[in-house]
Amino acid sequence: MASTAPQRLSSETIDILKNVSFRGNNVVLNSGQLECHLYTEVNSVLERIGGHWQGGKTSAHIFSYNPQPAIKAVVEIGVMPPKNPTSFFPTPTGLIEKMVEDSFCDFLLRGIADGTVEGRILEPEAGTGGIIRFLLERYPGLKGKIDAIEIDPVKVEVLRELDAGKVFTGDFMHWIPQGGSEEYRVILMNPPFSSGGNRALYADHIKHACDIVAAQDKIAFISAIAPTGFLYNTSKAERGFRDLAYTYGTVEINGKGLFKSVGTNIDTVVINMEINPHEPPMSMKPICGHRSWHAHNFFLFVDNDQEFQSQVTRCRTVAAFEAFAEQVNQKLIAAGSGISLALEIMQSLVDEIREEHPDFLAGEPPFLSDHTSQLIFSPSNGDALYPLSPREKFQTTGGIEISPRKEDPQATIPASPDAKMPFDTPPNIKKPARPVPKQVESLVPPAAVIEAKQPKDYQLRLF
């Protein structure tokens, strides 16, 4: 299909835009009463770059950012801006607050601002720079250390006016940092949620951000906004992304209507992820006698639900167990504590059940259905990912310490947060009869129980 040529602006419209005046972020037309067709064209330009008309005492087009560089770019280009081709919706301030309130994120941002932490900050799909402006206001020392990527040339000029750091023009999905000069310790992003037939475009963008920091040598933090669909949808792509999010980060469902002020009512979540290329995730380490945090949460929920207790060992096929595990996980998600059901997790759940029921799913084929995925950032990355660091230990000790491999009791691993460490698979720990009391009021056991049952070489991290 041939692409449609951009609409050239009339010379009258360009003259009107050249002669507007500005009151703060408001644009005032100074050309008197305009003919209907001319006003329609001018209004379309201003609406497509993010403004909307407000009458009464204001009598101006109001913007959430300084529109002067955007209008200048439109005048220079001379064409009608496209109708939101990247599904851009500015990030509400309340959501930006949630993204940076994470203690480890704040720790890195303050460190980069005062020079005690090396690295830079990146905002992909930066739009008109709402996140960047927020960061500059809260952390003034970040001036010159925040880079942005944006595909829309008009928005690029708005970003350059902020003078916050480097601005790259282009599609983030085809962008890779050049050389070692851009090592990003924090990525904050509000990616496009969907485009055309790809309803999981946001997942592709977040996984690409993970790929970028995984290729670096230091611990990094990613905070991203995403729609809630991946929590409940059954497509392989969205289930795979859910596994990634719950294994390497936290998922917090936002309140309803947060995007209403910017033109959409979609329900969203904030996903926070720490990426450490040198250590396995806390969620994959033994806890309370279970093989992982996912297994701990799964069996704690099942043990305290009479219906699930009776169902778990009656599954006769892998498909039946997958369906059962998904049913449990949907209840966990509703309670704010979902888990990953990736291949590795599903197999570990079966292995734990076999400790008490040796014939459980004996002789069944491996988990290969669409309900599970491998824990990798993107299909193009063939290596298994190295996961997150424990943020509490990072901040309290200034480094990370994990127990040496069983087969090498003399091995030592440096405690520096930036030191290189091999991927270390935690040893299997045989589960005791039941480490957690049967009757609990919460999905999370009391702190005393956690301390008593936690293997001493590993620190608990609840997501």
matplotlib code that plots the C-alpha trace (Angstrom):
import matplotlib.pyplot as plt

x = [0.0, 1.4, 2.1, 0.1, 2.1, 2.2, -0.3, 1.5, 0.5, -0.9, 1.3, -1.5, -1.3, 2.5, 2.2, -0.4, 1.9, 4.8, 2.9, 1.4, 2.4, 3.0, 1.7, 3.6, 2.6, -0.4, -0.5, -2.5, -3.5, -2.9, -4.5, -8.0, -11.1, -10.0, -12.0, -13.4, -11.1, -8.0, -8.9, -9.6, -6.1, -4.4, -6.4, -5.5, -1.8, -2.0, -4.0, -1.7, 1.3, -0.5, -2.6, -6.3, -8.5, -9.7, -12.1, -13.3, -10.7, -7.9, -8.9, -5.8, -4.6, -3.0, -0.2, 1.4, 4.9, 6.6, 5.3, 7.6, 10.2, 7.4, 5.7, 9.0, 9.7, 6.3, 6.9, 10.3, 9.0, 5.9, 3.7, 0.7, 2.0, 0.7, -2.3, -0.5, 1.1, 3.0, -0.1, 1.6, -0.1, 1.9, 2.8, 0.7, 2.8, 1.3, 2.6, 6.1, 6.1, 5.4, 8.1, 10.9, 9.6, 11.3, 14.1, 16.8, 15.7, 15.9, 19.3, 20.7, 19.2, 20.6, 24.0, 24.1, 23.1, 25.8, 28.5, 28.8, 27.3, 28.7, 26.3, 23.4, 19.6, 17.6, 14.0, 13.0, 9.9, 10.4, 7.6, 7.5, 9.8, 7.4, 9.5, 12.7, 11.3, 10.1, 13.6, 15.3, 13.1, 13.5, 17.2, 18.8, 22.2, 21.0, 21.2, 23.3, 23.0, 19.5, 19.4, 16.2, 15.1, 12.1, 10.9, 8.8, 11.0, 8.7, 8.9, 12.7, 13.0, 11.0, 13.4, 16.5, 15.1, 15.2, 19.0, 19.0, 21.4, 21.7, 18.7, 18.6, 16.2, 14.7, 12.9, 13.9, 13.4, 16.2, 18.5, 21.5, 24.0, 27.3, 30.5, 30.9, 30.1, 26.4, 26.1, 22.6, 21.9, 18.3, 15.7, 12.3, 9.8, 6.1, 6.2, 3.5, 1.0, 0.0, 0.2, -1.6, -2.1, 0.5, -1.4, 1.8, 4.1, 4.8, 6.3, 8.7, 9.9, 10.4, 12.3, 14.5, 15.3, 16.2, 18.5, 20.3, 21.1, 21.8, 24.6, 26.3, 28.5, 26.7, 23.5, 20.7, 17.0, 14.1, 10.7, 8.0, 4.3, 2.3, -1.4, -2.9, -3.7, -0.6, -1.8, -4.9, -4.6, -3.7, -1.5, 2.0, 3.7, 1.8, 2.1, 5.9, 6.1, 4.2, 6.7, 9.5, 7.9, 7.2, 10.6, 12.8, 10.7, 7.6, 4.2, 1.9, -1.6, -2.4, -5.6, -8.3, -8.5, -4.9, -4.6, -8.1, -6.6, -4.4, -7.1, -7.4, -9.0, -6.8, -5.9, -2.1, 0.6, 4.1, 6.8, 10.0, 13.0, 16.6, 18.9, 22.2, 24.3, 26.2, 23.7, 20.5, 17.3, 16.2, 12.9, 14.7, 16.6, 15.5, 13.3, 11.5, 12.6, 11.1, 13.1, 12.1, 9.9, 7.5, 7.1, 6.8, 4.0, 2.2, 2.2, 1.4, -1.7, -2.7, -2.1, -4.5, -7.3, -9.3, -10.5, -7.0, -5.6, -7.9, -7.1, -3.3, -2.4, -5.4, -3.9, -3.0, -1.4, 1.0, -1.8, -4.1, -1.4, -0.7, -4.4, -4.5, -1.3, -2.8, -6.0, -4.0, -2.0, -5.0, -6.1, -2.6, -2.6, -6.0, -4.4, -1.5, 1.1, 1.3, 4.1, 5.9, 4.8, 7.7, 9.2, 11.7, 9.2, 6.6, 9.2, 10.3, 6.6, 6.3, 9.6, 8.4, 5.1, 7.0, 8.9, 5.6, 4.0, 6.7, 4.4, 3.0, 3.0, 5.5, 6.3, 4.7, 6.4, 8.2, 6.3, 6.2, 2.7, 1.8, 1.1, 4.8, 7.9, 11.6, 13.1, 14.8, 14.5, 13.7, 13.5, 16.6, 18.7, 19.7, 21.3, 19.5, 19.2, 20.9, 18.5, 18.1, 20.1, 18.7, 18.2, 18.1, 21.5, 22.9, 22.1, 22.9, 26.2, 27.3, 27.6, 26.3, 27.4, 26.1, 27.3, 29.9, 29.0, 28.7, 31.3, 33.9, 33.7, 36.8, 35.3, 34.9, 32.8, 33.6, 31.1, 31.4, 28.1, 29.9, 32.3, 31.9, 30.4, 29.5, 25.9, 25.3, 22.5, 21.4, 21.7, 18.5, 17.3, 15.1, 11.8, 10.8, 7.3, 5.7, 7.7, 4.7, 1.7, -1.5, -3.6, -2.5, -4.4, -2.2, -0.4, 2.8, 3.9, 4.8, 8.3, 9.2, 8.4, 10.4, 13.5, 13.2, 12.9, 15.0, 18.2, 21.0, 23.0, 20.1, 18.2, 14.5, 13.0, 9.2, 7.9]
y = [0.0, 3.4, 5.7, 8.9, 12.1, 14.6, 17.5, 20.7, 23.7, 26.7, 29.9, 31.7, 29.0, 29.3, 33.1, 32.7, 30.3, 32.6, 35.5, 33.7, 34.9, 32.9, 33.3, 30.6, 27.4, 29.0, 29.9, 33.0, 33.6, 37.2, 37.2, 38.4, 36.6, 33.7, 32.2, 28.8, 26.7, 28.6, 28.3, 24.5, 24.0, 26.1, 24.4, 21.0, 21.8, 23.0, 20.0, 17.5, 18.8, 18.5, 21.7, 22.2, 25.3, 26.9, 29.8, 32.3, 34.4, 32.1, 32.3, 30.3, 26.9, 25.4, 22.9, 20.8, 21.8, 24.8, 24.7, 27.2, 24.8, 22.5, 25.4, 26.5, 23.0, 22.9, 26.2, 25.1, 21.7, 23.2, 20.1, 19.0, 17.0, 13.4, 12.3, 10.6, 7.8, 6.4, 6.4, 9.0, 10.0, 12.1, 10.5, 11.9, 13.4, 11.0, 8.0, 9.5, 9.9, 6.1, 5.3, 7.1, 6.4, 2.9, 3.1, 1.6, 3.9, 7.0, 5.7, 5.5, 8.9, 10.7, 9.0, 10.0, 13.5, 14.0, 12.0, 9.2, 6.7, 6.4, 6.3, 8.1, 8.0, 7.2, 7.9, 6.1, 7.3, 10.6, 12.5, 16.1, 15.3, 15.1, 12.5, 14.5, 17.7, 15.9, 14.5, 17.9, 19.5, 16.8, 16.1, 19.3, 17.5, 15.4, 18.2, 17.0, 13.3, 12.4, 11.1, 10.8, 8.9, 10.1, 9.3, 12.4, 15.3, 18.0, 16.4, 16.1, 19.9, 20.1, 17.7, 19.6, 22.8, 21.1, 20.7, 17.7, 15.6, 13.9, 13.6, 10.7, 10.8, 7.5, 4.4, 3.0, -0.6, -0.1, 1.9, 0.5, 2.6, 3.1, 2.2, 2.4, 6.1, 5.6, 3.2, 3.6, 2.9, 4.0, 3.7, 5.3, 4.7, 5.1, 3.1, 2.9, 0.3, -1.0, -0.3, -1.8, -5.5, -5.6, -5.2, -6.1, -3.5, -2.2, -5.6, -5.4, -2.0, -3.0, -6.2, -4.1, -1.8, -5.0, -6.1, -2.8, -2.9, -6.6, -6.0, -3.6, -4.5, -2.8, -3.1, -1.0, -0.2, 0.0, 1.4, 1.1, 1.8, -0.9, -1.8, -4.5, -6.9, -9.1, -10.1, -11.8, -12.4, -15.8, -15.0, -16.5, -13.1, -11.6, -14.7, -14.7, -11.0, -11.7, -14.4, -11.9, -9.1, -11.3, -13.0, -10.0, -7.2, -6.0, -5.3, -2.7, -2.1, 1.6, 3.3, 3.7, 6.9, 8.1, 8.7, 10.3, 13.8, 13.1, 11.4, 7.7, 5.6, 2.5, 0.6, 0.4, -1.0, 0.2, -2.5, -2.0, -4.2, -4.4, -5.9, -7.4, -9.2, -11.1, -12.6, -14.7, -13.1, -13.4, -14.7, -17.8, -18.6, -21.0, -19.5, -21.1, -24.5, -24.1, -24.0, -20.4, -17.5, -18.5, -22.0, -20.6, -18.3, -20.9, -23.6, -21.2, -20.2, -23.7, -25.0, -22.4, -23.0, -26.2, -26.3, -26.0, -28.5, -31.2, -30.4, -30.1, -33.8, -34.9, -33.3, -36.2, -34.3, -31.4, -29.4, -30.0, -28.9, -25.8, -24.9, -25.4, -23.3, -20.5, -20.6, -20.2, -17.4, -15.4, -15.5, -14.4, -11.6, -10.4, -10.4, -8.3, -11.1, -12.9, -15.3, -16.4, -19.7, -20.0, -23.4, -23.4, -22.4, -25.0, -27.8, -26.7, -26.9, -30.4, -31.4, -30.2, -32.0, -35.2, -35.0, -36.0, -37.7, -39.5, -40.6, -37.1, -36.5, -39.4, -40.0, -36.8, -34.8, -31.5, -28.2, -26.9, -25.4, -21.8, -21.3, -21.2, -19.4, -19.4, -16.6, -14.5, -10.8, -11.2, -13.9, -12.5, -12.9, -16.5, -16.3, -16.9, -13.7, -12.8, -11.3, -8.7, -7.8, -7.6, -3.9, -4.0, -5.7, -3.5, -0.3, -1.6, -3.3, -1.4, -4.7, -8.2, -11.4, -14.8, -18.2, -20.0, -23.0, -26.3, -28.0, -25.3, -24.4, -22.2, -20.0, -16.3, -13.8, -10.0, -7.9, -4.8, -4.1, -3.5, -6.5, -9.3, -12.5, -15.8, -16.8, -19.0, -21.5, -21.8, -25.4, -27.4, -27.5, -30.3, -29.0, -29.9, -31.3, -27.9, -24.8, -22.5, -23.0, -24.1, -21.3, -17.8, -14.6, -13.4, -14.6, -13.4, -15.3, -13.4, -12.0, -14.4, -17.3, -15.9, -15.4, -18.9, -20.7, -18.6, -20.5, -18.4, -18.0, -16.2, -13.0, -12.9, -10.6, -10.4, -8.7]
z = [0.0, -1.0, 1.9, 2.1, 1.4, 4.4, 4.2, 3.3, 5.5, 3.7, 3.8, 5.7, 8.5, 8.7, 9.0, 11.8, 13.7, 13.3, 14.9, 18.0, 21.5, 24.6, 28.2, 30.0, 28.3, 26.7, 23.0, 22.0, 18.3, 17.3, 13.9, 14.7, 13.5, 11.1, 8.3, 9.3, 7.1, 8.2, 11.9, 11.5, 10.1, 12.8, 15.5, 14.1, 14.2, 17.8, 18.9, 17.3, 19.2, 22.5, 23.0, 23.5, 23.4, 26.6, 26.3, 28.9, 30.6, 29.2, 25.5, 24.4, 23.5, 26.7, 26.8, 29.5, 28.3, 26.7, 23.1, 21.5, 20.1, 18.8, 17.0, 15.6, 14.3, 12.6, 10.9, 9.6, 8.4, 6.9, 7.1, 9.3, 12.3, 12.2, 14.4, 17.3, 15.2, 18.2, 20.5, 22.7, 26.0, 28.4, 31.7, 34.6, 37.4, 39.9, 38.0, 37.7, 41.5, 41.7, 39.3, 41.3, 44.8, 44.7, 47.2, 44.9, 42.0, 44.3, 45.6, 42.0, 40.9, 43.9, 43.4, 39.7, 40.5, 43.1, 41.2, 43.7, 41.2, 37.6, 34.7, 33.0, 32.8, 29.7, 28.7, 25.6, 23.7, 25.6, 23.9, 25.2, 28.2, 31.1, 33.0, 32.2, 33.6, 36.7, 37.3, 36.7, 39.3, 41.9, 41.3, 39.8, 39.7, 36.8, 34.4, 31.4, 32.5, 31.1, 27.5, 25.5, 22.4, 20.3, 16.8, 16.2, 14.9, 16.4, 19.9, 19.4, 19.2, 22.5, 24.1, 22.9, 24.4, 27.9, 27.5, 29.9, 28.0, 24.6, 22.4, 19.8, 16.9, 15.8, 16.7, 20.1, 18.9, 16.4, 18.8, 20.6, 22.6, 20.8, 22.6, 26.3, 26.8, 27.5, 30.4, 31.7, 35.4, 35.3, 32.5, 33.0, 30.3, 29.3, 26.0, 23.3, 24.4, 20.9, 17.3, 14.3, 15.1, 17.8, 21.1, 23.1, 21.6, 25.1, 26.0, 23.0, 24.1, 27.8, 26.8, 24.5, 27.5, 29.4, 26.6, 26.7, 30.4, 30.4, 27.9, 30.4, 33.3, 36.2, 38.1, 36.5, 37.3, 34.9, 35.7, 33.0, 32.7, 30.9, 30.4, 32.7, 29.8, 30.2, 33.7, 32.3, 28.6, 27.2, 24.2, 24.3, 24.0, 26.9, 29.2, 28.4, 29.4, 32.6, 33.5, 32.9, 34.9, 37.9, 37.9, 37.6, 39.2, 41.0, 39.4, 41.1, 39.7, 39.5, 40.4, 37.8, 35.7, 36.1, 32.3, 32.0, 32.1, 29.0, 26.9, 27.7, 30.5, 30.1, 33.3, 33.9, 36.1, 37.1, 36.6, 38.5, 37.6, 38.9, 36.3, 37.7, 35.0, 37.7, 40.1, 39.9, 41.1, 44.7, 43.4, 42.0, 45.2, 48.0, 50.7, 53.7, 52.5, 49.0, 45.8, 45.0, 46.1, 43.4, 44.8, 48.3, 47.4, 45.3, 48.0, 50.8, 48.9, 47.9, 51.5, 52.8, 50.3, 50.8, 47.2, 45.8, 48.3, 47.0, 43.3, 43.1, 43.2, 41.1, 37.9, 35.6, 32.7, 32.2, 30.5, 33.5, 35.9, 33.8, 33.9, 37.6, 38.2, 36.1, 38.1, 41.3, 39.8, 38.8, 42.5, 43.5, 41.0, 42.3, 45.8, 44.5, 44.6, 41.3, 40.3, 37.2, 35.5, 33.1, 32.2, 35.0, 37.7, 36.5, 36.6, 40.1, 41.3, 40.0, 41.6, 45.0, 44.7, 43.8, 47.1, 48.8, 45.8, 43.7, 41.0, 40.3, 36.5, 36.1, 32.4, 31.3, 28.5, 29.4, 29.7, 26.1, 25.8, 25.1, 28.8, 29.7, 28.5, 29.0, 31.0, 28.4, 27.7, 24.0, 21.3, 19.6, 22.8, 23.0, 26.4, 29.6, 31.5, 34.7, 37.0, 39.8, 42.8, 46.3, 46.8, 50.5, 50.8, 48.1, 50.1, 53.6, 52.8, 49.7, 47.9, 47.2, 48.8, 47.9, 49.2, 47.1, 44.9, 46.7, 44.7, 45.4, 49.2, 48.9, 46.2, 47.1, 45.3, 45.6, 47.4, 45.1, 43.4, 40.1, 40.3, 37.9, 39.3, 37.5, 37.3, 40.3, 40.5, 44.1, 45.5, 45.9, 49.5, 50.5, 51.7, 55.2, 55.9, 56.0, 56.9, 57.2, 59.6, 57.9, 59.2, 58.2, 57.6, 54.8, 51.7, 53.4, 56.6, 59.8, 60.0, 62.7, 60.5, 57.7, 59.9, 61.4, 58.0, 55.7, 54.7, 56.2, 53.0, 51.2, 52.0, 51.6, 49.1, 48.8, 45.6]

ax = plt.figure().add_subplot(projection="3d")
ax.plot(x, y, z, "-o")
ax.set_aspect("equal")
plt.show()
